[in-house]
Amino acid sequence: MTESGKKQTSDPAFASSEAFDFWKFDTSLFRLSVDELFHLMKTLDEEASAAVGDNFDDSELFARIEMVETQIEKRYPGRAMTPYKQWLAQH
């Protein structure tokens, strides 16, 4: 925990937008377990649902979502996001 009471994390998905490194985030995804990847996708989906503004398509959040979706599709070729949706239905 930081002095302000916020949970400190080294997870690149929650890095400050000022210092966000897209390459580092993308290359770190392959090290995540399937469960960790799906939890990250769920968190990003929740953030996207709460996002306000017309520039969502240009946002850093959208880029993170696209990178996670790509990693899921690499792990499950030809199945798109079906494994994630199945996992989500159980959680």
N, C-alpha and C positions, 0 to 999 in steps of 0.2 A: 504494500500500500504506500502511496505517496503521502506527503504531509496534508494534501487537500482531501485525503480519504478515498481517492480514486484508485482502483486496482491497477497496478502496474503490470504491463504485459510485454513480452518480447515478440508476440505474434505480429507478423508483418501486415496482417489484414487490418490491424487496428492502429497502425502507425499514423503519426500526424501527417496531414495532407501536405504541409510545408516541406517535409523531408521525405515524402513517400517515394520509394524507389521501385518502379514497376518491374524492372528486370529482376531485382532481388526477390520481390514478392512472387513473381512467376516461377523462378527457379526453385523457390522454397516449397512450392506446392507438391512437387513429386515426392518429397520426403514425408508428407502427411499420410496417415493411414486412411483407408476409405471412410471410416467413421469420423475421423477428424475433418476430412474434406467435406463430408456431408453436413457436419455441424457448422463449419465455416460458411457453406452455401446457405444454410438456414439463417444464420446470423445476417448475412448480406442481404438476403431476401427480406428479412424483417426491417433492416435499415432502409432498403429501397421503398418498402411500403410506407415508411414514415417520412420519406424524402419529400421536400416541398420545392417547387420551382419549375420553371419551364426548361431549364438546361440540364435535366437529368441525363439525356443521351450523351452529353459531353462531360459528364461528371466522372470523377475518380472512382466513385462507387460503381458506376456502370462498367468501367474498365475492369475493376476487381471481379465483378460478377462474370464478365465474359471470360476472364482468365480461369476462374474456377470451373465454369461450364466446360471450357475446352479441356481442362485436365480430367474432368469426369468422363467426357466423351472419348478421350484417349484411353482411359482405363476400361471402358465398355464400348468398344467399336461397334457401330451399327445400331446401338441401343439408345442413342441420344441421352436424354435426361431421365429415362424410365427407371433406372436403378435408384436414382435420387428420389424420385417421386414415390417409389415403393417404400424406401427407407423413411421418408417423411410421413407417410400414412401410418407407420408403426410408432412414430415418436411424437 
